[in-house]
Amino acid sequence: MAKNVVFVIHGVGAHQEGWATADDGPVSTLVEAANAYPGFSEQDPLTNSLEFVEIRYDDIFDRVLGRWQGLAEGLADMPGASPQAIAQVRDAIIEYGDTTESFFTSHGMDVVFYAGFALVRRLVQLTVATKIMKTVAEQGTKDRRYAVLAHSLGTAVAHDAIHRMASTQWLSRYVKSGARVLPELADLPDDPSAVDDLLKRYKSNPFGPGKFTFDGIFMLANTSALLHGDTPSPERSLVRPRLAQPDPEQYMCSHFFNIDHKLDPIGKVKRFRAEEAWPTPAMFGLATDLFSIDHIHDVNVHGFSHYLAHPLVHRELFRLMVKHRFSDEDYVHAQERTRPGGDFPQLGDAYRDEDRQEELVGKLEGIATHLGVSQKVESLVELYIALDAIYRELREEGQTHV
C-alpha cells in the first residue's frame, strides 16, 4: 500500500537538516502521540504508513545573514526591498554584535527577511514549491494522499508557495535577476529553472486549482494574513478548501485546518479567520475546522511539537491521512483524553501548582497587554523576542516539560 505524504514546514528559528525527525521535532511527537491508540505501536509506528517530507528554508536566511555586509547594498537595490527591514537588520547587527547568539537573529530576523526582502522571499517560495512539486511528480497521485503541516512563519511560506504552484507565477526569473546579489543562492533548488523544466512534461499546469488537491492543509499559529508576500491575501488566494465560496473551482485542498493556542500571541497578530474570509455554504464545516487549544505542557506554548501533542490536533491529521489505522472510535477517544480524568489534562504535572501556573499564564497574557497586538510585522518580531525572554527565564528556574 502506498504511503500517504505529509510535507512538514517549519517556522522561525534555527532548523538544521533532520529538524523534523529530531527527538523534540514534530515527526517524533506525532509518532509518540500515535502510540496512544491501538492501531499503532513502537513495533508498527506511524511512519510505516505515513511519509513525512521535511522542508527546510532556514538556510536561505542563514546565508543572507552570513554575508550581510556585502549583500546589504544589493538587496536594498532589488525591487520590493523594505527600507524598514534594512534598518532593522542593520540595527540588530550593531546592537547584538555576535548575531549567531542573538534570539533576534534566529527568530525575529527570519520574519524581517521574509517580510522585508522580495528576493529572499521568492527564493524561499521557490525552494518550498519545488520540493513539493518534485515529490508529487516522483511519487504520483494514484492511491496516495498529500497534506501540508505548517507552523508559525511556515504558514505564510506554505500559503505563498502553494498559491504560486497553483497560479504558475513561477519564480525562476527572480532567481536569475538576483544572481548578481546572491550568486551562491542561485542553487536553491539545484537549478533555478527546475520548476519550468518540471512543467514542460505537461500541456498545462498539473498543480492548478482543481487539478492537484491537497487532502489537508494544517495551519498552526497562522501568520499568513500578516506575512503573505507577492501573493493575494489568504481570503482571496487559491489556498482554500473545495467548498469555499464564491468560486468553487478555485481551491487547493479538500480540508483546511486553522488552529491556534489561546495563550500563544503569535497567531493573534492580524489573525486569519477562515469563517470570516470565505462565505460558508451549509456543508462548509466538512471542509474546514477552526479551533483553539489551551493546554500547558511546556513553557513554549508556541512550539510546533506542543501544538501537535494535543489530541484534538493530531487526531485530525490521523483521521485524514491514516484512516485505515485510526478508527472512528479512536477519534472519539482522542476527545475523551482531554476531559477531566483523561490522560491528557489541560495542565502538565509541572503546571498544576497554582503559583507556577499563574506565573506562566500571567507572563504570556502580559505580553499582549504590554506590547499590544497590532497589525504590523514589527509587533510580531517583538512578540517573538518577548516570548523567548519568558521561556529562558522560566527554564532557568527549572520549568520546562511535564
C-alpha positions as CSV (number, residue, x, y, z in Angstrom):
1,M,0.0,0.0,0.0
2,A,1.4,3.4,-1.0
3,K,2.3,5.7,1.9
4,N,0.5,9.0,2.2
5,V,2.7,12.1,2.4
6,V,2.8,15.0,4.8
7,F,5.0,18.0,3.9
8,V,6.3,19.5,7.2
9,I,7.2,23.2,7.1
10,H,9.0,24.9,10.0
11,G,8.6,28.3,11.5
12,V,11.1,30.7,12.8
13,G,14.4,29.7,14.5
14,A,17.4,27.6,13.6
15,H,16.5,24.4,11.7
16,Q,19.3,22.0,10.6
17,E,18.9,19.1,8.3
18,G,16.8,16.5,10.2
19,W,15.0,19.0,12.3
20,A,11.6,17.4,11.8
21,T,12.7,13.9,13.0
22,A,14.8,15.2,15.9
23,D,13.8,13.9,19.3
24,D,11.9,17.0,20.1
25,G,10.7,17.5,16.5
26,P,7.2,17.3,15.1
27,V,7.5,13.9,13.5
28,S,8.8,12.3,16.7
29,T,6.0,14.0,18.6
30,L,3.4,12.6,16.2
31,V,4.9,9.1,16.3
32,E,4.7,9.1,20.1
33,A,1.2,10.5,20.0
34,A,0.0,7.8,17.7
35,N,1.2,5.1,20.0
36,A,-1.5,6.1,22.4
37,Y,-4.0,4.5,20.1
38,P,-4.4,0.7,19.5
39,G,-3.6,0.9,15.7
40,F,0.0,1.9,16.4
41,S,2.9,0.7,18.5
42,E,6.7,1.0,18.7
43,Q,6.9,-2.2,16.6
44,D,4.5,-0.8,14.0
45,P,4.8,3.0,14.2
46,L,3.0,5.8,12.3
47,T,5.9,6.1,9.9
48,N,5.1,2.7,8.5
49,S,2.0,4.2,6.9
50,L,2.9,7.9,6.6
51,E,5.9,9.5,4.9
52,F,6.9,12.9,6.3
53,V,8.8,15.1,3.9
54,E,10.8,17.7,5.7
55,I,11.1,21.1,4.0
56,R,13.8,23.5,5.2
57,Y,14.3,27.1,4.1
58,D,16.1,28.4,7.2
59,D,19.5,28.0,5.4
60,I,18.5,30.8,3.0
61,F,18.2,33.3,5.9
62,D,21.5,31.9,7.3
63,R,23.3,32.5,4.1
64,V,22.0,36.0,3.7
65,L,22.9,36.9,7.2
66,G,26.3,35.4,6.9
67,R,27.1,37.8,4.0
68,W,25.0,40.7,5.2
69,Q,27.6,43.4,4.9
70,G,28.3,42.5,1.3
71,L,24.7,41.9,0.4
72,A,23.0,44.9,2.1
73,E,23.6,47.3,-0.8
74,G,22.5,44.9,-3.4
75,L,19.4,43.8,-1.5
76,A,18.4,47.4,-1.0
77,D,18.5,47.9,-4.8
78,M,16.2,45.0,-5.5
79,P,12.6,45.7,-6.2
80,G,10.4,45.1,-3.2
81,A,13.1,45.7,-0.6
82,S,11.7,47.5,2.5
83,P,13.8,50.3,4.0
84,Q,12.4,49.5,7.4
85,A,13.7,45.9,7.0
86,I,17.1,47.1,6.0
87,A,17.3,49.4,9.0
88,Q,16.1,46.6,11.4
89,V,18.7,44.2,10.3
90,R,21.5,46.8,10.4
91,D,20.4,48.0,13.9
92,A,20.2,44.4,15.2
93,I,23.7,43.6,14.0
94,I,25.0,46.7,15.7
95,E,23.1,46.0,18.9
96,Y,23.7,42.3,19.3
97,G,27.3,42.1,17.9
98,D,27.7,38.4,17.5
99,T,24.4,37.7,15.8
100,T,24.8,33.9,15.9
101,E,23.9,34.1,19.6
102,S,21.0,36.5,19.2
103,F,17.4,35.4,19.5
104,F,16.5,38.3,17.2
105,T,18.8,36.7,14.6
106,S,17.4,33.2,15.0
107,H,13.8,34.2,15.2
108,G,13.0,37.8,14.6
109,M,15.4,38.2,11.7
110,D,13.6,35.3,9.9
111,V,10.4,37.3,9.9
112,V,12.2,40.5,8.8
113,F,14.0,38.8,5.9
114,Y,10.8,37.1,4.7
115,A,8.5,40.2,5.0
116,G,11.1,42.8,4.0
117,F,13.1,41.5,1.1
118,A,11.3,40.3,-2.1
119,L,14.2,38.4,-3.5
120,V,14.7,36.4,-0.3
121,R,11.0,35.8,0.0
122,R,10.8,34.5,-3.6
123,L,13.8,32.2,-3.0
124,V,12.0,30.7,0.0
125,Q,8.8,30.2,-2.0
126,L,10.7,28.6,-4.9
127,T,12.5,26.2,-2.6
128,V,9.3,25.1,-0.9
129,A,7.2,24.9,-4.0
130,T,9.8,22.9,-5.9
131,K,10.2,20.4,-3.1
132,I,6.5,19.7,-3.1
133,M,6.2,19.5,-6.8
134,K,9.2,17.2,-7.3
135,T,7.9,14.9,-4.6
136,V,4.4,14.7,-6.2
137,A,5.9,14.3,-9.7
138,E,8.1,11.4,-8.5
139,Q,5.5,9.6,-6.3
140,G,2.4,10.3,-8.3
141,T,-1.2,10.8,-7.0
142,K,-2.6,7.3,-7.6
143,D,-3.8,5.9,-4.3
144,R,-1.8,8.5,-2.4
145,R,-2.9,11.4,-0.3
146,Y,-0.9,14.6,0.4
147,A,-1.1,17.1,3.2
148,V,0.8,20.2,4.4
149,L,1.6,20.7,8.0
150,A,3.0,24.2,8.7
151,H,3.8,26.2,11.8
152,S,4.2,29.9,12.6
153,L,6.2,31.7,9.8
154,G,5.9,28.5,7.9
155,T,2.2,29.0,7.4
156,A,2.8,32.2,5.4
157,V,5.6,30.4,3.5
158,A,3.3,27.5,2.8
159,H,0.4,29.8,1.7
160,D,2.6,31.7,-0.7
161,A,4.3,28.6,-2.2
162,I,1.1,26.8,-2.7
163,H,-0.5,29.8,-4.4
164,R,2.5,30.0,-6.7
165,M,2.2,26.4,-7.6
166,A,-1.5,26.8,-8.5
167,S,-1.2,30.0,-10.4
168,T,2.0,29.3,-12.3
169,Q,3.6,32.6,-11.2
170,W,6.9,30.9,-11.3
171,L,10.0,32.4,-9.7
172,S,13.0,31.3,-11.6
173,R,13.2,34.7,-13.4
174,Y,13.6,36.3,-10.0
175,V,16.4,33.9,-9.1
176,K,18.2,34.8,-12.3
177,S,17.8,38.6,-11.8
178,G,19.1,38.3,-8.3
179,A,22.1,36.2,-9.1
180,R,24.3,39.2,-9.1
181,V,23.3,39.9,-5.5
182,L,23.1,36.3,-4.2
183,P,25.1,34.2,-6.5
184,E,25.5,31.3,-4.0
185,L,21.7,31.2,-3.6
186,A,21.0,30.5,-7.2
187,D,21.4,26.8,-6.5
188,L,18.3,26.8,-4.3
189,P,17.0,24.5,-5.6
190,D,19.8,22.9,-7.6
191,D,18.7,24.5,-10.8
192,P,16.7,27.8,-10.8
193,S,14.8,26.6,-13.9
194,A,13.8,23.3,-12.1
195,V,10.1,24.4,-11.8
196,D,9.9,25.3,-15.5
197,D,11.6,22.1,-16.5
198,L,9.2,20.1,-14.5
199,L,6.2,21.7,-16.1
200,K,7.5,21.0,-19.6
201,R,6.3,17.5,-19.2
202,Y,2.7,18.7,-19.2
203,K,0.4,20.6,-21.6
204,S,-0.9,22.6,-18.7
205,N,-0.1,23.2,-15.1
206,P,-0.8,19.9,-13.3
207,F,-0.8,21.8,-10.0
208,G,-3.5,24.2,-11.0
209,P,-6.7,24.6,-8.8
210,G,-8.9,21.6,-9.0
211,K,-6.2,19.5,-10.8
212,F,-4.0,18.7,-7.9
213,T,-5.6,18.9,-4.5
214,F,-4.0,18.5,-1.0
215,D,-6.2,16.4,1.2
216,G,-5.4,18.6,4.1
217,I,-3.6,21.9,4.9
218,F,-2.9,22.4,8.6
219,M,-2.0,25.9,9.7
220,L,-0.7,26.1,13.3
221,A,-0.3,29.6,14.7
222,N,-1.3,31.0,11.4
223,T,0.7,34.1,10.3
224,S,-0.3,34.1,6.6
225,A,-2.6,37.2,6.9
226,L,0.2,39.3,8.1
227,L,3.3,37.9,6.3
228,H,2.0,36.7,2.9
229,G,4.0,38.4,0.2
230,D,3.7,38.8,-3.5
231,T,0.5,36.7,-3.4
232,P,-3.1,37.7,-2.8
233,S,-4.2,37.8,0.9
234,P,-5.4,34.4,2.3
235,E,-9.1,35.3,1.9
236,R,-8.6,35.9,-1.9
237,S,-5.9,33.4,-2.7
238,L,-6.2,29.9,-4.1
239,V,-5.2,28.3,-0.8
240,R,-8.7,27.4,0.2
241,P,-10.8,24.3,0.6
242,R,-13.1,22.9,-2.1
243,L,-16.3,24.2,-0.5
244,A,-15.1,27.8,0.0
245,Q,-17.1,30.4,-2.0
246,P,-17.6,32.3,-4.1
247,D,-15.8,30.3,-6.8
248,P,-16.0,26.6,-6.0
249,E,-13.5,25.7,-8.8
250,Q,-10.7,27.8,-7.2
251,Y,-9.3,25.6,-4.4
252,M,-6.2,23.7,-3.5
253,C,-7.3,21.4,-0.7
254,S,-10.2,19.3,0.5
255,H,-9.8,20.2,4.1
256,F,-8.3,23.3,5.8
257,F,-7.5,23.4,9.5
258,N,-6.7,26.7,11.3
259,I,-5.5,26.0,14.8
260,D,-4.2,28.4,17.5
261,H,-3.4,28.3,21.2
262,K,-5.3,30.6,23.5
263,L,-2.1,31.7,25.2
264,D,0.1,31.9,22.1
265,P,0.1,35.6,20.9
266,I,1.9,34.9,17.6
267,G,-1.2,33.9,15.6
268,K,-3.2,36.8,17.0
269,V,-1.2,39.5,15.2
270,K,-3.6,40.2,12.3
271,R,-5.4,36.9,12.7
272,F,-6.7,35.0,9.7
273,R,-10.2,33.7,10.3
274,A,-11.4,31.4,7.6
275,E,-15.1,31.6,8.6
276,E,-14.9,35.4,8.0
277,A,-12.8,35.2,4.9
278,W,-14.9,32.7,2.9
279,P,-18.7,32.7,2.5
280,T,-19.8,29.5,4.1
281,P,-22.3,27.1,2.4
282,A,-24.2,24.7,4.6
283,M,-21.6,21.9,4.2
284,F,-18.6,24.2,4.8
285,G,-17.9,22.6,8.1
286,L,-17.0,19.4,6.4
287,A,-14.1,21.2,4.7
288,T,-12.7,23.4,7.4
289,D,-12.0,23.2,11.1
290,L,-11.1,26.2,13.1
291,F,-10.4,25.7,16.8
292,S,-8.2,26.8,19.7
293,I,-6.4,24.7,22.3
294,D,-5.4,25.7,25.8
295,H,-3.1,23.1,27.3
296,I,0.2,23.9,29.0
297,H,2.7,21.0,28.9
298,D,5.7,23.1,28.2
299,V,6.7,26.8,28.8
300,N,6.9,27.2,25.0
301,V,3.2,27.0,24.2
302,H,4.0,28.3,20.7
303,G,6.2,25.3,19.9
304,F,5.4,23.1,16.9
305,S,5.5,19.9,18.9
306,H,3.5,21.4,21.7
307,Y,0.6,22.0,19.3
308,L,0.8,18.6,17.8
309,A,0.9,16.7,21.1
310,H,-2.7,17.9,21.8
311,P,-5.2,15.1,20.9
312,L,-7.6,17.4,19.2
313,V,-4.9,18.5,16.8
314,H,-3.2,15.2,15.9
315,R,-6.5,13.3,15.6
316,E,-7.4,15.4,12.6
317,L,-4.2,14.5,10.9
318,F,-4.5,10.8,11.7
319,R,-8.1,10.6,10.6
320,L,-7.4,12.3,7.3
321,M,-4.1,10.6,6.4
322,V,-4.1,7.2,8.1
323,K,-7.8,6.4,8.4
324,H,-7.2,2.7,7.9
325,R,-5.3,2.7,11.2
326,F,-7.2,5.4,13.1
327,S,-10.8,4.4,13.6
328,D,-13.9,6.5,14.4
329,E,-13.6,5.1,18.0
330,D,-10.1,6.4,18.2
331,Y,-11.3,9.8,17.1
332,V,-13.8,9.9,19.9
333,H,-11.2,8.6,22.3
334,A,-8.9,11.4,21.5
335,Q,-11.6,13.9,22.7
336,E,-12.1,11.9,25.8
337,R,-8.4,12.0,26.6
338,T,-8.7,15.8,27.1
339,R,-11.6,15.7,29.5
340,P,-11.3,15.6,33.3
341,G,-9.8,12.3,34.4
342,G,-8.3,11.7,30.9
343,D,-4.6,11.0,30.3
344,F,-4.0,14.4,28.5
345,P,-5.0,17.0,31.1
346,Q,-5.0,20.7,30.3
347,L,-2.1,21.2,32.6
348,G,1.0,19.1,32.7
349,D,2.4,18.0,36.0
350,A,4.8,21.0,36.3
351,Y,1.9,23.5,36.0
352,R,-0.6,22.0,38.4
353,D,1.0,24.1,41.1
354,E,-1.2,27.2,41.1
355,D,1.7,29.6,41.7
356,R,3.7,28.2,38.8
357,Q,0.7,28.1,36.6
358,E,-0.3,31.7,37.4
359,E,3.3,32.9,36.8
360,L,3.4,31.4,33.3
361,V,-0.1,32.5,32.3
362,G,0.4,36.0,33.7
363,K,3.6,36.4,31.7
364,L,2.1,35.2,28.5
365,E,-1.1,37.3,28.9
366,G,1.1,40.2,29.9
367,I,2.9,40.2,26.5
368,A,-0.2,41.3,24.6
369,T,-1.1,43.9,27.3
370,H,2.4,45.4,27.4
371,L,3.2,45.3,23.6
372,G,-0.3,45.4,22.2
373,V,-1.3,43.1,19.4
374,S,-1.1,45.3,16.3
375,Q,-1.3,44.6,12.6
376,K,2.5,45.1,12.0
377,V,5.4,42.9,11.3
378,E,7.4,44.8,14.0
379,S,4.8,43.7,16.5
380,L,5.3,40.1,15.6
381,V,9.1,40.4,15.9
382,E,8.6,42.0,19.4
383,L,6.3,39.2,20.4
384,Y,8.9,36.5,19.4
385,I,11.6,38.2,21.4
386,A,9.3,38.7,24.4
387,L,8.3,35.0,24.3
388,D,11.9,33.9,24.2
389,A,12.7,36.0,27.3
390,I,9.9,34.3,29.2
391,Y,10.9,30.9,28.1
392,R,14.6,31.4,29.1
393,E,13.7,32.9,32.4
394,L,11.3,30.0,33.4
395,R,13.6,27.3,32.1
396,E,16.4,28.7,34.2
397,E,14.0,28.2,37.2
398,G,13.6,24.6,36.1
399,Q,10.2,25.0,34.5
400,T,10.2,23.0,31.3
401,H,8.1,20.0,30.3
402,V,5.5,17.9,32.2
